[in-house]
Amino acid sequence: MVVILNAIVVSLLSVVVAKVQKKCVLELPTSGSHDVYCDVIPYKIDLNHTDGMTKLDISQNNLNGIYIYSDKKKTLPTLDVSRNNILSPCHVAINNMVSVDSMILSFNKIYNFSMCSDIRNLTLSWNYIKSLNKTDMVNASSLEVLDLGNNFILWIENDTFVGMPDLQWLDLRGNALTRISEKTLPSTTLRYLDVSENYDLDRTTVFQPFENLVELNIAKNAELAPVVLGSGPRLQALDASYTNLTEIPVTPAPLLGSLILSGNMIRTVNSGDLDGFPLLHLLNISANHIKIVEDDAFGRLDLLILLDLSDNLLETVPKSLPESLEKLNLESNRIQNLGVEDFEGCKRLKILNVRKNNIQHIQDFTFASLLFLDTLDLSENPIKMITREMLAGPVKLKVLKLERLMAPETPTFPFTDTRYLNRIQLAHSKHLAKILLNDSAVLSSMFQLEYLDLTECNVTSLPNRLPYHMPKIKTLILNELKCIESWLRDWLCEIYTSEDQHYKLHKSELRLRNYQLKKFKSSVESVQCRRNDGYFQQVFDSEYCATLTTIPTYRVTTTTIEQAAVFARLRSKEDPKNSHVLAKKTHSGVIVFVCVVLLLILLATGTVWVKIKGDTIKRLHWRQNKVDVDYQSIEIKNLESFSHVERW
């Protein structure tokens, strides 16, 4: 029956589809797959030459239908036909020799559900399906995953999914459903169910018969809150955000690991409210009205890793936070002070966000116990002064956010342990930005920094030795620069050559396109500075950069000798103004290269001579005050313990 139906569909489509103007040969390049462009994407796609391919992408080609075929058995894990003009899943015809595991048909023009191919994973989101009937599912017995999100489904016939014994994952988000039950859904097999954003699901909806559910999403269904009570003994993840809950559900769910209750009307978290979730590792109670958290409310959650209490009314940091906690979000509350005892028990904390509170004072060494802290956000708080003692302690901090901080009384840049720091955000913090750029001691220790945001900081000029201080910097955000930085042009060339402007597909993916992608534009190409006469000038000079590289059209990993000389000058310890001769002529790089080769030859010769002399040169002696010190072994321990280590 399926074979006959396929033959009919193929014959009908062959009449509609225009003749192929140019054949597109699908042979995987030996260097890996990339986009294949054709004047017209052919109606028939031959897979005979595509051994080992994991994904075929034919999206965004205005196709009405497609026929995938092969003369020998082929397995295609993923077929992407999204963003076309397909009217029915049956218009994607697949012959019996090709086995497709997953098909993506999102953003097409499908009005009715239908199946003509043996598919396990089908995505039909963002189409125009209005209802589901038993007759629609005749050939869908093999489906395990079905995504029908963001359609217009208003009604599902009873027993629609009876003939789908393997269906485990069903997504019905963003539709117009008003009621669901064990008769409309496969209650015995489902493990994942998403009915969020239907808005009109009523209180008569019952989830208790869905005893095998592992994940349930009922978010943004304002009348569905009571359904949470008794939602399945095997449940591991529940999203009940924006469902008008007034308190934390107290129903026992011993396997629950993720609980999202954001956007509700919860006012208090009492001790014992969360005792029914002993395995909880993620708890999100953001955007509620929480003002009171009892001291031991989170204390017994021994496995809790992420706690989100942002957008509430808290005036202090909750007590008895679990030792297992790694991410704590307290943004947009009313916290006024931070003290040592607030985070004493959080030995594993990696990310701390106290942005947009009312913090006026931070006790010295508040973060000293947070040895694994990776990200710290203190932005948008009315702190008048930040001292180095306030931020002392986090030795492995990578991201520091101090945005929109006036801090007018801050004497020096408040963070000095910058060995691992790779991102600093100082947007709208004019005073802190000024201190940083004028503190050469702090700048010289930022050799791991890759990202620096100085937006709206009134910074119009940069230190000439900035590339030396920050050799790994790749992103620098400013509002406006004066055209006086002579080294900036070379720096932009270096960043430009290191960027990858090609979209790289997976090694075994193939993308069919009937148009050329737009040329990538590098972010450095738009960098401008203001001249003394008030006009803006583009800093990036593509012609100049082209003289420093052998292939200007594409990014290359190997640089020329001339290019290396220019970039080395940026990193040199001397003032760049006094070392510009390194890049004046192209043959100067060749001379340096020859000198290095000769030096290596001399060193090799010297090594042979030393070996012949035997014991003539054995030891290095340091003579001072007539005392011989024999340095056969030198050991330096714990340089990191010093407050500042000069760069060697």
C-alpha positions in Angstrom: 0.0 0.0 0.0 2.8 2.4 1.0 4.7 1.6 -2.2 1.7 2.3 -4.4 1.0 5.6 -2.6 4.6 6.7 -3.0 4.4 5.9 -6.7 1.3 8.0 -7.1 2.7 10.9 -5.2 5.9 10.8 -7.3 4.1 10.7 -10.6 1.9 13.6 -9.6 4.8 15.7 -8.4 6.8 15.0 -11.5 4.1 16.8 -13.6 4.2 19.9 -11.4 7.9 20.3 -10.9 9.8 22.0 -13.7 12.5 20.2 -15.6 16.0 20.4 -14.2 18.0 23.1 -15.9 21.3 22.1 -14.5 22.3 18.8 -12.8 23.7 19.1 -9.3 26.1 16.3 -8.6 26.1 15.2 -4.9 29.5 13.9 -4.3 31.1 14.5 -0.9 34.4 16.4 -1.3 37.4 14.6 0.2 38.2 17.6 2.4 34.8 17.6 4.0 31.3 18.7 3.0 30.3 22.3 2.2 27.5 24.2 0.4 26.7 23.0 -3.1 25.2 25.6 -5.3 22.9 24.9 -8.3 21.0 27.2 -10.7 17.9 25.1 -9.8 17.7 22.4 -7.1 16.7 19.2 -9.0 13.5 17.5 -8.1 15.3 14.1 -7.9 18.3 13.9 -5.5 20.6 11.0 -6.1 22.3 9.7 -3.0 24.4 7.0 -4.7 27.6 9.0 -4.2 27.1 10.2 -0.6 28.4 7.4 1.6 28.6 8.2 5.2 26.6 11.4 5.1 24.8 12.3 8.3 22.7 15.2 7.2 21.3 16.6 3.9 20.1 20.2 4.2 17.8 21.4 1.4 16.1 24.2 3.4 15.2 27.6 2.0 14.9 26.7 -1.6 11.2 27.4 -2.4 10.6 23.8 -3.1 7.1 22.3 -3.6 8.3 18.7 -3.5 11.4 16.6 -3.5 12.3 13.0 -4.3 15.2 11.3 -2.5 16.4 8.1 -4.2 19.2 5.6 -4.5 20.0 2.4 -6.4 21.5 0.8 -3.3 20.6 0.8 0.4 21.4 4.1 2.1 20.8 5.4 5.6 20.3 9.2 6.0 20.1 10.2 9.7 18.7 13.7 9.1 16.9 15.3 6.2 16.2 19.1 6.5 13.5 20.4 4.2 12.4 23.4 6.4 11.5 26.8 5.1 10.2 25.7 1.7 6.7 25.6 0.2 5.8 22.0 1.0 2.0 21.4 1.3 2.2 17.9 2.8 4.8 15.6 4.3 4.0 13.1 1.5 5.4 15.6 -1.0 8.8 14.6 0.3 9.0 11.2 -1.4 11.7 8.7 -0.4 12.2 5.5 -2.3 12.5 2.1 -0.6 16.3 1.9 -0.8 16.7 5.1 1.4 16.1 5.0 5.1 15.6 8.4 6.8 15.6 8.6 10.6 14.7 12.3 11.1 12.9 14.7 8.9 12.5 18.4 9.6 9.6 20.2 7.9 9.3 23.4 10.0 8.1 26.6 8.4 6.4 25.2 5.4 2.7 25.4 4.3 1.3 22.1 5.7 -2.4 22.2 6.6 -3.0 18.5 7.2 -1.0 15.9 9.0 -0.1 12.9 6.9 2.6 10.3 6.6 3.9 8.4 3.6 7.4 7.4 4.8 8.7 5.3 7.6 10.2 8.1 9.9 11.1 7.9 13.6 11.6 11.6 14.3 9.3 14.1 12.6 9.3 17.9 13.1 6.2 19.8 11.8 6.5 23.0 13.9 5.4 26.4 12.6 2.9 25.1 10.0 -0.9 25.5 9.7 -2.3 22.2 11.1 -5.6 22.8 12.9 -6.7 19.3 14.1 -5.5 15.7 14.5 -7.5 12.7 13.5 -7.1 8.9 13.7 -7.0 8.6 9.9 -4.0 11.0 9.8 -1.9 8.5 11.7 -2.3 5.5 9.5 1.3 5.3 8.4 2.8 6.9 11.5 3.3 3.7 13.5 7.1 4.0 13.7 7.1 7.6 15.1 9.0 8.0 18.4 9.4 11.8 18.4 6.7 14.2 17.0 7.0 18.0 17.2 3.8 19.8 16.3 4.6 23.0 18.2 3.3 26.4 17.1 0.6 25.3 14.8 -3.2 26.0 15.2 -4.3 22.7 16.7 -7.7 23.3 18.4 -8.9 19.7 18.7 -7.5 16.2 18.9 -9.8 13.2 18.3 -9.9 10.5 20.9 -7.6 7.5 20.4 -5.7 9.4 17.7 -2.3 8.0 18.9 -3.5 4.4 19.6 -1.6 3.1 16.5 1.7 4.7 17.7 3.0 2.3 20.3 6.5 3.8 20.3 5.7 7.5 20.6 7.6 8.8 23.6 8.2 12.5 22.8 5.2 14.8 21.9 5.5 18.6 21.6 2.2 20.5 21.4 3.4 23.9 22.6 2.0 27.1 21.2 -1.3 25.7 19.9 -4.9 26.5 20.8 -5.9 23.4 22.8 -8.5 23.8 25.5 -8.5 20.3 27.0 -6.4 17.1 26.9 -6.7 13.8 28.7 -5.5 10.2 28.6 -8.0 9.6 25.8 -6.5 12.2 23.5 -2.9 11.6 24.3 -0.9 8.3 24.6 -0.8 8.2 28.3 1.0 4.9 28.7 4.0 5.5 26.5 4.8 9.2 26.7 7.9 10.2 28.5 8.1 13.9 27.4 5.1 16.1 27.0 5.0 19.8 26.2 1.7 21.6 26.2 3.0 25.1 27.2 1.6 28.3 25.7 -1.8 26.9 24.9 -3.2 29.5 27.3 -6.8 28.1 27.4 -6.2 24.6 28.9 -8.7 24.4 31.7 -8.7 22.9 35.2 -10.4 19.7 34.1 -7.1 18.6 32.5 -5.6 15.6 34.4 -2.0 14.4 34.1 -2.1 11.7 36.8 -2.7 8.8 34.4 0.5 9.7 32.6 2.5 7.5 34.9 5.6 7.2 32.7 6.2 11.0 32.2 9.8 12.0 32.8 9.5 15.7 31.6 6.3 17.8 31.7 6.0 21.4 30.5 2.7 23.2 31.3 4.1 26.8 31.3 1.9 29.8 30.3 -1.4 28.1 31.0 -2.9 30.4 33.6 -5.8 28.1 34.6 -3.7 24.9 34.9 -2.0 25.4 38.2 -3.9 22.8 40.3 -2.9 20.1 37.7 0.6 20.2 39.1 -0.6 18.3 42.2 -0.2 14.6 41.4 1.7 14.8 38.1 3.5 11.4 38.0 5.8 9.3 40.2 8.6 9.1 37.6 8.7 12.8 36.9 12.2 14.3 36.7 11.6 17.8 35.2 8.6 20.1 35.7 8.1 23.6 34.2 5.0 25.2 35.8 6.1 28.8 35.1 3.4 31.5 34.6 0.6 29.3 35.8 -0.7 31.6 38.7 0.8 29.4 41.4 0.6 31.1 44.9 2.8 28.5 46.7 5.4 25.8 46.0 3.7 22.5 45.1 4.0 20.2 48.1 3.2 16.9 46.2 6.0 14.3 46.6 8.1 13.8 43.5 11.1 11.8 44.7 12.8 11.7 41.3 12.3 15.4 40.4 15.6 17.0 39.5 14.5 20.2 37.7 11.7 22.5 39.0 10.8 25.8 37.2 8.2 28.0 38.9 9.1 31.5 37.5 6.5 34.1 36.8 4.0 33.1 39.5 2.7 34.8 42.6 4.7 32.9 45.3 5.4 35.2 48.3 7.2 32.9 50.8 9.5 29.9 50.7 9.0 28.1 54.0 11.2 25.5 55.6 10.0 22.1 54.4 8.3 23.3 51.2 11.0 21.5 49.1 11.4 18.4 51.2 9.4 16.4 48.7 12.2 16.9 46.1 15.3 15.4 47.6 17.1 15.0 44.2 16.5 18.6 43.1 19.6 20.1 41.2 17.9 23.0 39.4 15.4 25.4 41.1 14.1 28.5 39.4 11.7 30.7 41.4 12.4 33.9 39.6 9.9 36.7 38.8 7.7 36.0 41.8 6.9 38.2 44.9 9.2 36.4 47.3 10.1 38.6 50.3 10.6 35.9 53.0 12.8 32.8 52.8 13.0 30.9 56.0 16.5 30.1 57.2 16.5 26.4 56.4 14.3 26.5 53.2 17.2 25.3 50.9 19.4 23.7 53.5 18.3 20.1 52.9 18.7 20.2 49.1 22.1 18.5 49.2 22.3 18.1 45.3 21.2 21.6 44.3 23.5 23.1 41.7 21.5 26.1 40.3 19.3 28.4 42.3 17.6 31.3 40.6 15.8 33.9 42.8 16.1 36.9 40.5 13.3 39.5 40.2 11.9 39.1 43.7 11.7 41.3 46.8 14.6 39.8 48.9 16.4 42.3 51.2 19.1 39.8 52.3 20.9 36.8 50.9 19.0 33.6 51.9 20.6 31.7 54.8 21.8 28.1 54.8 22.6 27.9 51.1 23.6 24.3 50.1 27.3 23.5 49.8 26.7 21.9 46.4 25.5 25.2 44.9 27.5 26.3 41.7 25.2 29.0 40.2 23.4 31.6 42.3 21.3 34.3 40.6 20.0 37.1 42.9 19.6 39.8 40.2 16.9 42.5 40.6 16.1 42.2 44.3 16.5 44.7 47.2 19.6 43.4 48.8 21.5 46.3 50.6 24.7 44.7 51.9 26.9 41.7 51.4 28.8 40.1 54.2 31.3 37.3 54.8 28.6 35.0 56.2 26.4 35.2 53.2 28.4 32.8 51.0 30.5 31.0 53.7 28.9 27.6 53.0 29.0 27.9 49.2 32.5 26.4 48.7 31.7 25.2 45.1 30.1 28.4 43.8 31.2 29.3 40.2 28.7 32.0 39.1 27.3 34.7 41.3 25.0 37.4 40.1 23.9 40.2 42.4 23.2 42.7 39.6 20.6 45.5 40.0 20.1 45.4 43.7 20.5 48.1 46.3 23.9 47.1 47.5 25.8 50.0 49.1 28.5 48.2 51.0 30.4 44.9 50.6 32.3 43.7 53.6 36.0 43.0 53.2 36.9 39.4 52.1 33.2 38.6 51.4 34.2 36.4 48.4 37.4 35.1 50.0 35.9 31.6 50.5 34.8 31.3 46.9 37.9 29.6 45.5 36.1 28.3 42.4 34.2 31.5 41.5 34.3 31.9 37.7 31.9 34.8 37.1 31.0 37.7 39.3 28.4 40.4 38.4 28.1 43.4 40.7 26.7 45.8 38.1 24.0 48.4 38.6 24.4 48.8 42.4 24.8 52.2 44.3 28.2 51.3 45.7 30.2 54.4 46.4 33.6 52.8 46.9 35.0 49.4 46.0 38.3 48.4 47.5 40.6 45.6 46.6 39.9 43.9 49.9 36.2 43.8 49.0 36.9 41.6 45.9 39.9 39.7 47.4 39.8 35.9 47.2 38.4 34.5 43.9 41.8 33.4 42.4 40.2 31.8 39.3 37.8 34.5 38.3 37.4 34.6 34.5 34.5 37.1 34.0 34.1 40.3 36.0 31.1 42.6 35.4 31.1 46.0 36.9 28.7 47.9 34.6 26.9 51.1 35.5 28.8 51.6 38.7 29.5 55.2 39.7 31.7 54.2 42.6 33.2 57.8 42.7 35.3 57.2 45.8 37.1 54.1 44.4 40.9 54.9 44.6 42.4 52.0 42.6 41.1 49.3 40.3 39.4 46.9 42.7 40.6 43.6 41.3 44.2 42.7 41.0 44.3 38.9 40.8 43.9 38.8 37.0 45.8 35.7 36.1 42.8 33.9 34.7 40.6 36.9 33.9 39.5 36.8 30.2 36.5 39.1 30.2 35.8 42.5 31.8 32.6 44.5 31.3 32.8 48.2 32.4 30.0 49.7 30.3 28.8 53.0 31.7 31.4 52.9 34.5 33.5 55.9 33.6 35.5 56.2 36.8 36.5 52.5 36.9 37.4 52.6 33.2 39.7 55.6 33.7 41.4 53.9 36.6 42.0 50.7 34.7 43.6 52.4 31.7 45.9 54.5 33.9 47.0 51.5 36.1 50.0 50.0 34.2 50.5 47.5 37.0 47.0 46.0 36.6 47.2 46.2 32.8 50.5 44.3 32.7 48.9 41.3 34.5 46.0 41.0 32.1 47.8 38.7 29.6 44.7 36.3 29.4 42.1 39.0 28.7 40.1 38.5 25.5 37.1 40.8 26.0 37.0 44.4 27.2 33.8 46.4 27.1 34.2 50.2 27.6 30.9 51.3 26.2 29.9 54.9 27.2 33.0 55.3 29.3 34.2 58.5 27.6 37.4 56.7 26.4 38.7 58.4 23.3 42.3 57.2 23.3 44.1 54.0 24.4 47.5 53.3 25.8 50.1 52.7 23.0 51.3 49.5 24.7 47.8 48.0 25.1 48.6 45.0 22.7 51.7 44.3 24.8 49.6 44.3 28.1 46.8 42.3 26.5 48.3 40.0 23.9 45.1 37.8 23.6 42.5 40.6 23.3 40.0 40.0 20.5 37.0 42.1 21.4 37.3 45.7 22.5 34.1 47.8 22.6 34.3 51.6 22.5 32.0 54.4 21.5 34.6 56.6 19.8 38.3 56.9 19.3 40.5 59.8 18.2 42.6 59.0 15.2 46.0 59.0 17.0 46.6 55.3 17.6 49.1 54.3 14.9 49.3 50.8 16.2 45.6 50.2 15.9 45.7 49.6 12.2 48.1 46.7 12.6 46.1 45.3 15.5 43.0 45.2 13.4 44.9 43.4 10.6 45.9 40.7 13.1 42.4 40.2 14.4 41.1 40.2 10.8 43.5 37.4 9.8 42.5 35.3 12.8 38.8 35.4 12.2 37.1 32.6 10.4 34.6 34.0 7.8 33.4 30.6 6.5 30.5 28.8 7.9 31.8 25.4 8.6 29.5 22.5 8.3 30.0 19.2 10.0 32.4 16.9 8.1 29.6 14.7 6.9 26.9 17.3 6.2 25.9 18.5 2.8 23.9 21.7 2.1 22.1 22.3 -1.2 21.6 26.0 -2.2 20.2 27.7 -5.3 21.8 31.0 -4.4 25.1 32.2 -3.1 25.4 33.3 0.6 26.2 36.9 1.3 29.9 37.6 1.8 30.9 37.7 5.4 31.8 41.1 6.8 34.3 41.2 9.5 33.5 43.2 12.6 36.8 45.1 12.4 35.9 46.5 9.0 33.4 48.9 10.6 35.9 50.4 13.1 36.1 54.2 12.8 37.8 57.0 14.7 37.2 60.7 14.8 39.7 63.0 13.2 40.7 66.4 14.6 38.5 68.1 12.0 35.5 66.3 13.3 35.1 63.8 10.5 35.1 60.0 10.9 37.7 57.9 9.3 37.7 54.1 8.9 40.7 52.6 10.7 40.7 49.2 9.0 42.7 49.3 5.8 42.1 46.2 3.7 44.8 47.1 1.1 47.4 47.5 3.9 46.4 44.2 5.4 46.6 42.5 2.0 50.3 43.4 1.8 50.9 41.5 5.0 49.3 38.2 3.9 49.8 36.0 0.9 46.1 35.2 0.3 44.0 38.3 1.1 40.7 36.8 0.0 40.5 34.0 2.5 41.6 33.6 6.1 44.8 31.6 6.5 46.4 30.1 9.6 49.9 30.6 8.4 51.2 34.1 8.3 54.0 35.5 6.1 57.3 36.6 7.5 56.4 40.3 7.0 53.1 39.7 8.8 54.8 38.0 11.7 57.2 40.9 12.0 54.4 43.4 12.3 52.4 41.4 14.8 55.6 40.7 16.8 56.2 44.5 17.0 52.7 44.8 18.6 53.8 42.4 21.4 57.3 43.8 21.9 58.2 45.3 25.2 59.7 48.4 23.6 57.5 51.3 22.6 56.1 50.6 19.2 57.1 54.1 18.0 60.7 53.2 18.3 60.5 49.8 16.6 58.6 50.6 13.4 61.6 49.7 11.2 60.7 46.0 11.6 57.9 46.3 9.1 59.2 48.9 6.6 60.3 46.6 3.9 59.3 43.1 3.0 62.8 41.8 2.7 63.6 42.8 6.4 61.6 39.8 7.5 63.6 37.5 5.3 66.8 38.9 6.8 65.5 38.1 10.3 64.6 34.6 9.2 68.1 34.0 7.8 69.7 35.3 11.0 67.6 32.9 13.1 68.6 29.9 10.9 72.3 30.9 11.2 72.0 31.2 14.9 70.4 27.8 15.2 73.3 26.3 13.2 75.8 28.0 15.4 74.1 26.7 18.5 74.0 23.2 17.1 77.8 23.4 16.4 78.4 24.7 19.9 76.5 21.8 21.4 78.7 19.3 19.6 81.8 21.1 20.7 80.7 21.1 24.3 80.1 17.4 24.1 83.6 16.8 22.8 85.2 18.9 25.6 83.6 16.6 28.1 84.1 17.9 31.6 85.6 21.2 30.6 82.3 23.0 31.2 80.3 21.3 33.9 78.9 23.8 36.3 77.8 27.3 36.6 79.3 29.2 39.5 78.0 32.4 41.0 80.8 34.3 42.8 79.9 36.9 45.4 81.9 37.9 48.4 84.4 35.1 47.7 81.7 32.4 48.2 81.1 29.7 45.6 77.5 28.8 45.0 77.0 25.7 42.8 73.7 26.0 41.0 73.1 22.5 39.6 69.4 22.7 40.4 67.1 25.7 40.8 63.5 25.4 42.1 61.0 28.2 42.4 57.8 27.4 44.3 54.4 29.1 44.5 54.9 32.2 42.4 51.1 32.6 42.5 51.3 33.5 46.2 52.8 36.9 45.4 50.3 39.7 45.1 51.8 40.7 41.7 54.2 38.8 39.4 56.1 40.8 36.8 55.9 39.4 33.3 59.1 37.8 32.2 
